[in-house]
Amino acid sequence: MMLIVFASFCSGSLKVSAEDEFDFFENTVVVGDAAIDYELFFNDPIRASEVMNDEFTKGAETIYTWIFGLDTSYKDVFIQGYADRNIIKDQVKYKVNSLGNVILCVSIPTQTAQRITFSDKDTTEGEVSGIITITEPTDTTEIDSYIAYFLNAANERIESSIGEVSVGTTSITVDNDTSIPQDAVYVAVFTSNSAGECINGAKSKLSDNKGSQSSIEKAADEICALYPYIGELEINGLEVNVGDNDKQAFAAAKIALQGMDYDNVEWDDIVNDLLTPEVITKFGGDDVSAKQAVIDFMKGFSELYYYTDKDELIEAMGNFRDSYGETFIKLFAEDINNSDVDVSDLYELLAQAKDELRGVAIDNNGALLSLVGAIDSELVNKMIEFTKTSFNNTIEFSILDGKLTALDWTMGQLIDKQQELATIVDPGREVDLALGKAFIRANTEMLTFGGTEFKVGDTLTEYQMSILGSNGENGEGTTMVDWYSTDSDVFDLNEDAGAFEAKKPGTTTLIMYRYTNTDAANDWIFKFNVTVTE
């Protein structure tokens, strides 16, 4: 019998390893320990008859390896084998692709871990320790071990590995006092075998638990980044300040939420879908206790959404941790007496999702027009969509991902439930609108150099602004915003001339606002002072 096997690989070692009981041609099981002679050929018409190597070595566990040097101009080879039909099963094993061709596992592994999670338990700044949890790939045939590294922003390995375990082991221990390299951004795990390590790895964003800054403070920093941008402008002549009318909507929503008692029928539509058999089991089969716990937890966590003062938020987050920490562990820990999760994991997820939000908005096609040029309802809906995406992007790197699945919950489902609750306590969606506006403002900057000082008679054709990473190079910015000057006699936009003009000495505040509305005070995006001299 003649056996022809095709493979594609890089120079190095060619490794045979795969599924057993491969039916070849006439249902003949092709395995090792038969009288098989192999020859390797280039799979190329010009060099088809050129023998690359006619020897092989038999390695451990009946793995056959061919060592050779390969001309980089030819990446495809085939193996031609001759064998007796009297052969033994379960020795050399082969994989079969969708076309029915035999595919050899070549060189380094191609499968990566599905995901990893890591939370730093070392409170010393610049050091980490803890457990890297690995979700193995569905096919581990090519893999001998998992190796952990620090990665930089370019996804390059930094220094030597920080841990290694054999395939089948799903955790790597990072030793105490492990120093964080200067450029480290991620912790990653790479699959490996005798031929080397996989090019790609599964990674988790590195967060240094500095001790002096708790998970609460880190999450609060991300949330509070928008606080300075919440509010309408109070324009009193030449004086411009950010008012607090918008913040009153936050306070009203928080009071409404606190007033929603357990027996409020509106809770039924929100939490009933979350009372899965898995959740009820966590509470000893008592569905009443389960419902009470889920309501209390959702109510307490949602309340954090309606703060606008950092100190008050940090206090509320601490109270939530103390009040509902045991409920959190009961829901998400596999063993409540030896919990692998706590509320800090939830706060870490919250911080990472907030950090991810800007990238999601930038990557989304039409994000600039969708956000800046949207009417209020569209802005609210788009921000909800981006928020859901940012959480979905980050949950897969969190230890909580598998925990949600174990309860038959999803991240998207929880966000939808939070939004259902938001429509009850804030039916006008004033809070979501204020946060949407604040998000745009926080991500806007001026790129025009020298755009704040002029002499009388100077003109400026346009201000180049960066909004959510777009600088309006295609001219779309001029159609998305309007301009307002608090003293148009000093400096203002001459629409007929299509340019800004410096008219007389003085100082004015120039306000850029969303073009879909005519209210610069409520829809401001960016403001800055302009000074004109003689």
N, C-alpha and C positions, 0 to 999 in steps of 0.2 A: 504494500500500500504506500502511496506517496502522499505525504502531508505537506501542504503549503500554507504558511502562516504569514499574514501581512502585519507590519507594525510601523509606526512613525515615532521617531525619538531623536534625542540629541546624543552626541558622542558620550561614551562612558560605558556603563554596564547595562546589559539587557537582562531583565529578570522575568522569569516565567512564574506566575502565581495567579490563581483565580478560581472560578467556580468549578466544582467537580461534576462528573457525569455529563460532560459535554458530548452530545451525540454528533459524531462526525461522519459525513457521507452516509454509509449504509448502517446508521444507528450503532456504529462502532464506538465504544468508549475509549477515548485516547488518553492514556495515562503514562506514567513513567515506569521504570524498571522493566521495560521491554527492550528488545534489541533495536534501538533506534539510532540511526546515524544522521546527524544534522549538518547542513551546510548553510551559510548565510550568503545571500546575494544582494547586490544593489537592485532595487525595483526600478530600473531605468532601461529603456530599449537599447541604448548604446552599450551599457555596461552589464546587461542582464546575465551574461555568462561568467562574469568575474567573481570568483570566490573570495569573500572577505576573510573568512576564518573557518577552518574545518575542525576546530577542536572546542570542546566545552568542558567545564568543570562542574562537578556535582557538589553543591553546598549543603548546608544543614537543612534538615526537614525536606529533603528531596527537591530543593530549589536549584534549578539549572541557571547558571550565569555565564554569559559570553562576554569576554573583555576584548575590546577592539578600538582602533582609532578610526574615526569616520570623517571623510571629506565633507566639509560644510556645504558643498554644492549639492550633496545628495543626502536627503533626510529620510528617504524611504528605503527600507530593505525588506526582503522576505526570507523566511526560513524554510528550507526544503528538507523534509525529514522522511526517512524510509523506516518502516517498522513492521514487526511481525503482528499478525492479528491476535496472537495469543498474549494478551497483555493484562496487567493488573490494575484494578480501580484505585482511585483516591491516592495517587502518588503525585505526579505533576498535574496541575489543574489549570484550566484555561477559562478565559472570559469570552463572551460572545456579544458582539454589538447588534444593533437593530437590523443590519444588513446580512447577518449570519456569518460574517467574517470572524475569524479568531483574532482577538486583540491581546497583545502581551502587555503586562504591566512593565513600563519602561522607566528606567532611571529613577528619578525622584518621585515621591507621591504626588498625585494630582488632587486627591481629596483633602479638604480642610475640615477642621471642627466646625460644627454648625454654629456654635456661639460659645463665648466664654463670659464669665462675670468675675469681677474682682473688687473688693472693698478693703481699703487700707485700714488696718487696725492699730497701726503704730502712730502714736500721737506726737512723735518728734518730727519737727519740720525737716524735710529733706530725706526722710527715711520712710520705708513702707514695710509691711508684713501682712500676712493673711493667707487666705485660700483662693486660688484660681479654680473656679468650677468650670468643667469642660462638658459640653454636649457633643458627644461623638458623632462623626458622620455615619450615615446609614451603611456605607460600605467601607470597612476597615481593612480590606484584603491587602492593600499595598503598604499598610502602616505598621511600623514596629514600635514607635514611641511618639510622645508629645513633648516638645521642648518650648520653654517659655523665655521670652526676651522683653526688654524695653525697646520701644520703637520711637523714632523721631517723627516730626510732622510729615516727612517724605516717606513714611512707612519703612524706613531702613532700620535694621537691627543695630542696637547700640551695645558695644562691648560683648562680654560673654553671656551665656544663658544664665537665667536665675532659677532654673529648676527643670527636671525631666522625669517623666514617668512612662511606664510601658503602656502600650495600647490596652484598653480594657479598664484602666484606672482613670477615673473622671475628675481628679483634683490634683493640683500641684501646690505644695506648701512653699510660700515665699518666706524665707527665714527672717527672724527678728533683726532689726537694725540694718536692713538692706538699703544701701544708699541709692538715691534716685539720680541717674545721670543728668547733666545739665540740660540737655536737649530732649529729654524724654517727654513724650506726649501720651503714649499708649502703653499698655501691657498687652502682649500678644502671645499666642500659642501656635506653633508650627508643627505639622505632621512630619515624621521622619522615618527613613528606613536605611538600610546599609548603603544605598546609593547616594543619600544626601537628604536635604530638607526641602519641603515644598516651597515654591516661590512665594505663595500667598499664605497669610495666616489669619486666624480669627483674632480680633482685637477688642479691647475695652478701654475707654478713655480713662487715663490715669488721674486720680484726684487725691492729692496729698492731704491726709488728715493731720493738719498742723497742730491740733490740740488747742492752740489759742483761739482757733476759729472753729466752732462746732458746725455740724451739718445744718443746724438751724440757721446759723449766721450766714453760711454759704448760700443756702436757698434764699434767705432774706435779701442778700445782696443782689441776686438775679431779679427777684420780684420787684425790689425797691428801685431798680434802675429806671423804671418808667415814672416813678412818683413825681419827679420835678416837672414832668411834661403833662401831667394831668391838670386840666383847668382851662377855662376861657381867659382871654386877655381883658384886663381892665385898662381901658385907654382914657386917661384923663389929660386932655391936652397933649403935651409932649411926654408925659409920664406913662409908661407902659409896665404893668405888672401882671403876673399870672394869678387869677382869682381862684376861689375855692367853691364856686357854685357846682361844678361838676363833682367835686368830692362829696357834696351833700347827697348825691344819688347813691354813692357807696354806703354812706351811713344809713340811709333809708332802707336799702336792700338788706343790710346786716341786721337791722332791727326786725324787718319782716321775717327773715330766716330764723332768728332767735325765737320769734313768736309762733313758729310752726310746731305745735305740740305733736306728740306721738300719735294721738288719735285723729289727727287731721287726715281726711280721706284722700287728699292729694298725694300723700305719701304712697298710697297703694300703687298708683300708676308708675311711680318712680322706682320703688324697690322690689315689687313683686317678681319681676324678671330676674332679679339678682338672688332671690331665695331658691337657689338650685339645691338639689339633693345633697350635693357636696358641701354646701354652706350649712345647711341644716344639720348635717352629720357633725360638723365642727362644734355644734352646741347641743350635743347629746340627743339629737332628734327632736329637739324642742323648737318648733317653727316660730312660736311667739317670741322666745328669747332671741332667736336668730334675727327676726325682723327688727326687734328693738335695738339690737346691737348694730345692725347695718344702718338703720336710721340715725342713731346717735353718731356713728362714725362719719357718715356722709354729711350730716349737719355740721359737725365740728370741723371737718376738713374744708368744706365749702365756705365756711365763715372766713377762712384765711384769705379768700379771694376779695373780700370787701374792706380790707384795711388800706389806708393811704399814708400811714405814719410808720416808719421803720421800727421804732422802739416798741410801739404798740403791737406791731406784727410779731416781733421776736417774742414778746411776752405771751401772745396768743398761741404761737407755735409751741412754746414750752408747756403751756397749759394743755394743749391738745395731746402732746406726747405723754404727759403725766396722767391725763384722764382716760385716754384711749389706747395706751401702749399695750395693755393686756389684751384688749379686743383685737388689735392688729396682729399680735403674736398668735392668738387663738385662730384667726382666719388664715394666716399665711405660713405659720411654722409647721413643719412636719412633726416636730416633737416640742411641745410647749415647755418641757422641762430642760430642753437643750436647744434653744431656738437658734436658727442660723440667720434670722432676720429680725429687724426692729424698725421703729418709726424713722430712724436715721436713713434707712434705705429708701423710704418713701420720699424724704426730703432731698436726698441725693438725686433721685429720679426727677423730682420737680426742678431742681437747679439745672440739671443737664438738659431737660426739655426746654426750659426758658432760654438757655444758651443756644440751643439748636434752632429756635424759632426764626431768627434773622436769616440763617442760611436757607431755611425752607422757603421763606418769602423771596429771596434772591433767586433761588433755583427754579422757582415756579414760573413758567411762561406767562407773560402778561402780568406779573405781580405788580409792577410799577403802575400800570394803568388800572389794574383791578383795585389796588388799594388807594392810590392818590386820587384817581379819577372816578372812584365809585361813589354812588349815592350812599346815604347813611346805612340803609339796610344791606346793601351789597358789601360795604366795608365790614359790617358785623359778621356776615356769613363767611366772608373770605378769611377773616381772622380766626373764626372757629375752625374752618377747614385747615388752615396752617397749623393751628394749635394741635389738632388731632394728628396731623402728619408728624409734627415734631415729637410728640409723645410716642407714636408708633415707631419712629426712627430710633428713639433712645431706649425704649422698654426692652428691646431685644438684647441690649448689653447689660441689663439689670438683672439682679438675682430674682426680682419680682416677676419676671416674664413667665417662668414655669409655674410660679405660685398662682398667677391669675388663671392659667390654663387648668390647674388642678381644681379650681373652684368653678370651672366652666364659665369663666368671665373673660372678656377681652378688654384691651385698653380703649378701643373705640367705643365700646358699650358704656364704659364708665364715664367717658367724656360726654356721650350723648345724655346720660342720666344727669350729669352735672348741669348740662344745658337745659334740660327739662325743669330742673329745680330753679335755674336762673330766670326762666320765663315766668315763674310764679312769684318770686320775690322782687323781680325787676321787670315787670311786663313791658315797659317801654324800651328795654335793653339799653338804658342810658349808661350803665356801667361798661358794657361791652363796647359801646360806641366811644366812650371816653378813653378806654384802653387802646382801641384801634387807632385813634388819633394820636395818642401818646406814643404808640409804637412807631408811627411814621415820623413824628417829630424827633424821637430819640435816634433815629437812623438817617437823619438828614444833615448834610454839612455843605459848606460853601467851598468851591474849588477855585473861584476867581481870586487871583492874587491882586492885592491892592484895591479891593472893591469897597473899602470903607472910608477912604480919604480922597477928596477931590478939591480942585480949585474952581472958582466960578467960571462957567463956560465949558468945563469938561463934559464929555459925554461918554457913555458906556453902552455898547450895543446890546449886551446881555450879561446876566449873571449865570455862570455855570454852576449848577448845584448837583450834588450827588444824593439821590434819594433811593435808599435800599440798594445801594451798589450801582445804580444806573446814573450816568452823568448827562443823559439827554443828548448824546452825540448825534442822534438822528433827528433832533429837533422836536421830539415828542414833549419835552419838558415845557416848552412855551405854550402848549395847548392844555396842560394839566393844572397850571397855577395862574393866579392873578397876584397883583402887587398893590399894597396900600402904604402910603407915606403919612406919618403923623403930622408932618409939616411939609405939604406939597410945594410951599413957596421956597423951600431950601433945596429939596432934591425930590424928583418924582419921575415917573415913567411918562414920556410923551408918546402916546400910542400912534399919533399921526406920523411922527418922525421915526418911530420904531426904535427908540433909544432912551436911556435914562439921562437926565440932564441935571447938572449942578447949577442952581439958579442964583443963590445968594448965600453969604456966610451964615453958618449956624449948624445945628445938629438936629437930625430927625431919626426916628425909628422906622426902618423899612420892614414891612411884614409881608411874607409870602404865604398865601393861603390856597386851599383847595378850590379848583375852578368850578366845581359843581355847585358851589354855594356862593353867596354874595356877602357873607358875614365874616370879615377878617378876624374879628375877636373870637368867634367860636371855632372857626376852621383854619386857624393859623397853623403853619407847618414850621416856619423858621423866621426868626426876627433878629435884627442886628442894627446897630447904630451907624449912621453915615454922617461924617463931618465935612463941611464945605468951608474953605477959607478963600480969602481974596487971592 
